Each structure stands twice: as C-alpha cells, then as structure tokens.
Amino acid sequence: MATSEELRQRLRSLIESNDVVLFMKGNRAFPQCGFSASVAQILDSLLPEYATVDVLADGEIRQGIKEYSSWPTVPQLYIKGELIGGSDIVASLYATGELHKKLGFEGPP
C-alpha cells in the first residue's frame, strides 16, 4: 500500500519541525522494544530534549514511516531532517563519536 500524500505531509512535518526525532516503539520514558530502548538511552545520554513518535499508537505512521524512508524497521532516528538509521547504526555512530558531531558536539568527552 502506497503512503498517501496526507500521511507523507504529516511525516515530513514531524521530521522537519524537530531537530532530533525518533520514531520508536513506545516513548522515551517507556520504550516497548529493546532496539528502541537502546537508541533512546543513547540519546538520553547526549540530549536533554528530543522528540519521539510512538509508532505503536498509530498503525498508519508505523507503516508509513517505513515507506517514507525506504527503511524497513523501527526505530528510525532523524537529525535535522536526515535519516540517520536504526539501532545498530546509531550505536556505531555513538561509539565512534560521529553521532556527537551530527548533533553539533565536538565529540565524546
């Protein structure tokens, strides 16, 4: 099923109106899968605030974000409108200090 233009606009708006947005299962305070929890934990260690979208709360968004990004899994992290990736990629970028740079920090302490 193709993503409707209305849903694409909703997703685009969520992504563009937040510097950092995480599409995840659950929310920052209560992740509903280990992969989402891992990314949220990494972001929590770096940022006091970021947006999350609970894909379990809206089936249309859950499927639509996969089609929008051509990325088959959730979580999906966006920084300044750019898809960064899922749990493994975020963990790898965090370990190398690249995630810090994408977020505008010098690097890991």
N, C-alpha and C positions, 0 to 999 in steps of 0.2 A: 504494500500500500504506500503510495507516494504521500509525502508530507504536504499538507495544504499550505497555501500561501499565508493564511492567517496564523497557522502554527509556526511557520518559518519566521514570521514577523515577531511573534511572541518570544521565540528563542533568541532571535537577533537582539531584541530589546533587552532581554535578561543579560546577555553576554556583553553588550555594548554599554549598558548602564552601570556596570560594576567592573572595577579594575581587576578584581580576582573573584571568580565564581566557580564553584564546584558543584557539578551535577553528581548527586550521590544517592545511595540507598539510605534513607534516614536523614538525620540532620547532624549538625556539628556536635550537639550535646548528646545525641543518641544514635550513632551510626548503626545501620541494620545489616552490615556485612563487613567482613574483615578488610577487604580491599578499600572500601570507603573509609573505614576507621583509620587505616594506615595513612591515607592521604590527609585526612582531617588532622591527625596527630602531627604530621609534618608541618602542615600549615599553621596549626596552633602554636608550634614552637617558634614560628617566624613572624606571625601577624596577629595583632590584637583583634582585627576585624577582617572578615571576608564574607561574601555571600554564598549561601548554599541553596540548592534546589533539590527537594526530596522527590526523586522520580517515582517512588512508590506511592506517593499521594496523587499522582496524575499519570494514568496509563498513556495518555496522548503524548505527554512530554517524554515519558520513559522511552517510547518507541521513536518519537520524533527527533530527539537529540542524537540518536544513533544514525538516523538518516541524514540529518542536518550536517553532521560532522564526517560522515562516512567512516565512523569509528564504531566497531560493533559492541563495545562493552561500556559499562558504567562502573566506577566513577570516570568522569571527564573533567579535567581542570583547564580553565581558560584564564589567561593573564593578558590584560589589555586587548581583549578580542581574539587572541591567538590560542588555538587549541594546543595545549602542552602535551596532553596524553593521559594515560591511566596510571594505575598504582605503581606498576614496575618502572615506568618511565620517570614518574615523579620521584620515586625513591632513588633512582640512579642519578637524576639531576641534583637532588639534595645531597647525596654522598660526594659528588664531585664539586659542589659549590655553584654549579650552573643555575640551579633554581634560585639561589640567593641573588645572583646577577639579574635574572629575569624579573625578580621582584624589586630591583633597584638598590640592593645592598652590595657592599664591597665584596663580601664572601663570608664564609663561615668564620666564626671567631677563633 
